[in-house]
Amino acid sequence: MKNPIGWFEIYVQDIPRAKQFYEAVFSVKLEELKMPDMETYTFPMSKKAMARLVR
């Protein structure tokens, strides 16, 4: 693959619900990433791609 995805964000309105959903679907634990003025949780790091939920 010449241009793999390196980072993506999933914007959500209800972050507790989205966090519960993605943790259940992918059997992972999302980690809170402290950022000013933004609520965000990251998926576990991977060699393939990195992602986070954002509200």
OpenMM code with the backbone's topology and positions (N, CA, C; nanometers):
from openmm import Vec3, app, unit

residues = "MET LYS ASN PRO ILE GLY TRP PHE GLU ILE TYR VAL GLN ASP ILE PRO ARG ALA LYS GLN PHE TYR GLU ALA VAL PHE SER VAL LYS LEU GLU GLU LEU LYS MET PRO ASP MET GLU THR TYR THR PHE PRO MET SER LYS LYS ALA MET ALA ARG LEU VAL ARG".split()
positions = [
    Vec3(0.0839, -0.1174, 0.0000),
    Vec3(0.0000, 0.0000, 0.0000),
    Vec3(0.0889, 0.1244, 0.0000),
    Vec3(0.0712, 0.2120, -0.0954),
    Vec3(0.1569, 0.3291, -0.1070),
    Vec3(0.1237, 0.4391, -0.0067),
    Vec3(-0.0031, 0.4633, 0.0194),
    Vec3(-0.0443, 0.5726, 0.1078),
    Vec3(-0.1401, 0.5240, 0.2162),
    Vec3(-0.0884, 0.4534, 0.3142),
    Vec3(-0.1775, 0.4033, 0.4192),
    Vec3(-0.2274, 0.5180, 0.5073),
    Vec3(-0.3421, 0.4965, 0.5702),
    Vec3(-0.3955, 0.5939, 0.6654),
    Vec3(-0.3079, 0.5919, 0.7888),
    Vec3(-0.2688, 0.7087, 0.8370),
    Vec3(-0.1838, 0.7156, 0.9553),
    Vec3(-0.2586, 0.7642, 1.0782),
    Vec3(-0.3661, 0.8438, 1.0592),
    Vec3(-0.4397, 0.9006, 1.1721),
    Vec3(-0.5812, 0.9323, 1.1280),
    Vec3(-0.6782, 0.9030, 1.2119),
    Vec3(-0.8143, 0.9490, 1.1837),
    Vec3(-0.8867, 0.9776, 1.3141),
    Vec3(-0.9865, 1.0645, 1.3052),
    Vec3(-1.0655, 1.1035, 1.4210),
    Vec3(-1.2129, 1.0764, 1.3939),
    Vec3(-1.2829, 1.0333, 1.4991),
    Vec3(-1.4250, 1.0075, 1.4901),
    Vec3(-1.4934, 1.1099, 1.5808),
    Vec3(-1.5640, 1.2032, 1.5204),
    Vec3(-1.6323, 1.3074, 1.5967),
    Vec3(-1.7687, 1.2563, 1.6418),
    Vec3(-1.7969, 1.2718, 1.7725),
    Vec3(-1.9207, 1.2193, 1.8309),
    Vec3(-1.9853, 1.3237, 1.9217),
    Vec3(-2.1161, 1.3107, 1.9431),
    Vec3(-2.1896, 1.3970, 2.0354),
    Vec3(-2.1941, 1.3367, 2.1765),
    Vec3(-2.2103, 1.2050, 2.1837),
    Vec3(-2.2235, 1.1350, 2.3118),
    Vec3(-2.0995, 1.0473, 2.3313),
    Vec3(-1.9953, 1.1052, 2.3910),
    Vec3(-1.8677, 1.0331, 2.3997),
    Vec3(-1.8754, 0.9097, 2.4907),
    Vec3(-1.9471, 0.9115, 2.6043),
    Vec3(-1.9543, 0.7874, 2.6840),
    Vec3(-2.0183, 0.6721, 2.6051),
    Vec3(-2.1221, 0.7036, 2.5294),
    Vec3(-2.1891, 0.6000, 2.4485),
    Vec3(-2.0974, 0.5493, 2.3373),
    Vec3(-2.0309, 0.6408, 2.2677),
    Vec3(-1.9391, 0.6017, 2.1598),
    Vec3(-1.8222, 0.5202, 2.2153),
    Vec3(-1.7688, 0.5622, 2.3287),
    Vec3(-1.6572, 0.4897, 2.3915),
    Vec3(-1.6993, 0.3466, 2.4252),
    Vec3(-1.8151, 0.3325, 2.4860),
    Vec3(-1.8659, 0.1991, 2.5207),
    Vec3(-1.8843, 0.1142, 2.3947),
    Vec3(-1.9401, 0.1732, 2.2901),
    Vec3(-1.9637, 0.1012, 2.1646),
    Vec3(-1.8332, 0.0518, 2.1035),
    Vec3(-1.7346, 0.1410, 2.0838),
    Vec3(-1.6102, 0.1018, 2.0180),
    Vec3(-1.5267, 0.0060, 2.1027),
    Vec3(-1.5310, 0.0211, 2.2349),
    Vec3(-1.4599, -0.0743, 2.3205),
    Vec3(-1.5210, -0.2137, 2.3071),
    Vec3(-1.6533, -0.2210, 2.2969),
    Vec3(-1.7208, -0.3510, 2.2827),
    Vec3(-1.6972, -0.4115, 2.1449),
    Vec3(-1.7100, -0.3318, 2.0405),
    Vec3(-1.6964, -0.3828, 1.9042),
    Vec3(-1.5542, -0.4321, 1.8756),
    Vec3(-1.4536, -0.3550, 1.9186),
    Vec3(-1.3144, -0.3903, 1.8881),
    Vec3(-1.2411, -0.4596, 2.0024),
    Vec3(-1.3088, -0.4834, 2.1142),
    Vec3(-1.2473, -0.5477, 2.2319),
    Vec3(-1.1180, -0.4778, 2.2718),
    Vec3(-1.1258, -0.3454, 2.2884),
    Vec3(-1.0103, -0.2652, 2.3279),
    Vec3(-1.0496, -0.1725, 2.4420),
    Vec3(-0.9506, -0.1119, 2.5040),
    Vec3(-0.9720, -0.0121, 2.6087),
    Vec3(-0.9241, 0.1217, 2.5543),
    Vec3(-1.0154, 0.2194, 2.5428),
    Vec3(-0.9778, 0.3523, 2.4975),
    Vec3(-0.9197, 0.4310, 2.6144),
    Vec3(-0.8146, 0.5086, 2.5867),
    Vec3(-0.7449, 0.5863, 2.6893),
    Vec3(-0.7789, 0.7342, 2.6747),
    Vec3(-0.8073, 0.7999, 2.7880),
    Vec3(-0.8361, 0.9427, 2.7830),
    Vec3(-0.7084, 1.0196, 2.7476),
    Vec3(-0.7217, 1.1146, 2.6588),
    Vec3(-0.6110, 1.2011, 2.6195),
    Vec3(-0.6511, 1.3421, 2.6598),
    Vec3(-0.5863, 1.3950, 2.7633),
    Vec3(-0.6205, 1.5271, 2.8162),
    Vec3(-0.5797, 1.6359, 2.7179),
    Vec3(-0.6785, 1.7154, 2.6782),
    Vec3(-0.6538, 1.8275, 2.5882),
    Vec3(-0.7428, 1.9431, 2.6334),
    Vec3(-0.6926, 2.0660, 2.6248),
    Vec3(-0.7762, 2.1795, 2.6650),
    Vec3(-0.8949, 2.1965, 2.5694),
    Vec3(-1.0109, 2.2215, 2.6266),
    Vec3(-1.1327, 2.2496, 2.5493),
    Vec3(-1.1775, 2.1355, 2.4584),
    Vec3(-1.1349, 2.0133, 2.4872),
    Vec3(-1.1733, 1.9007, 2.4025),
    Vec3(-1.1755, 1.7737, 2.4860),
    Vec3(-1.2805, 1.6942, 2.4696),
    Vec3(-1.2870, 1.5630, 2.5342),
    Vec3(-1.2485, 1.4605, 2.4286),
    Vec3(-1.1468, 1.3810, 2.4575),
    Vec3(-1.0974, 1.2883, 2.3564),
    Vec3(-1.0428, 1.1597, 2.4191),
    Vec3(-1.0643, 1.0486, 2.3486),
    Vec3(-1.0137, 0.9171, 2.3898),
    Vec3(-0.9439, 0.8542, 2.2710),
    Vec3(-0.8282, 0.7954, 2.2954),
    Vec3(-0.7529, 0.7343, 2.1865),
    Vec3(-0.7685, 0.5821, 2.1887),
    Vec3(-0.7642, 0.5267, 2.0705),
    Vec3(-0.7604, 0.3817, 2.0559),
    Vec3(-0.6179, 0.3370, 2.0858),
    Vec3(-0.5973, 0.2085, 2.1200),
    Vec3(-0.4605, 0.1603, 2.1432),
    Vec3(-0.3725, 0.1859, 2.0204),
    Vec3(-0.2462, 0.2193, 2.0454),
    Vec3(-0.1518, 0.2457, 1.9358),
    Vec3(-0.1347, 0.1208, 1.8501),
    Vec3(-0.1152, 0.1427, 1.7224),
    Vec3(-0.1001, 0.0342, 1.6266),
    Vec3(0.0052, 0.0741, 1.5244),
    Vec3(0.0705, -0.0228, 1.4657),
    Vec3(0.1659, 0.0066, 1.3587),
    Vec3(0.0940, 0.0473, 1.2306),
    Vec3(-0.0351, 0.0156, 1.2230),
    Vec3(-0.1110, 0.0417, 1.0994),
    Vec3(-0.1726, 0.1808, 1.0989),
    Vec3(-0.2433, 0.2187, 1.2043),
    Vec3(-0.3093, 0.3499, 1.2077),
    Vec3(-0.3400, 0.3879, 1.3514),
    Vec3(-0.3543, 0.5174, 1.3746),
    Vec3(-0.3915, 0.5670, 1.5074),
    Vec3(-0.5241, 0.6411, 1.4934),
    Vec3(-0.6068, 0.6341, 1.5981),
    Vec3(-0.7381, 0.6963, 1.5919),
    Vec3(-0.7802, 0.7460, 1.7281),
    Vec3(-0.8799, 0.8372, 1.7273),
    Vec3(-0.9355, 0.8831, 1.8539),
    Vec3(-1.0797, 0.9267, 1.8339),
    Vec3(-1.1540, 0.9235, 1.9464),
    Vec3(-1.2885, 0.9801, 1.9526),
    Vec3(-1.2729, 1.1244, 1.9994),
    Vec3(-1.3521, 1.2153, 1.9436),
    Vec3(-1.3434, 1.3569, 1.9791),
    Vec3(-1.4825, 1.4135, 2.0001),
    Vec3(-1.4952, 1.4938, 2.1073),
    Vec3(-1.6185, 1.5694, 2.1272),
    Vec3(-1.5817, 1.7122, 2.1572),
] * unit.nanometer
topology = app.Topology()
chain = topology.addChain("A")
for resn in residues:
    res = topology.addResidue(resn, chain)
    for name in ("N", "CA", "C"):
        topology.addAtom(name, app.Element.getBySymbol(name[0]), res)
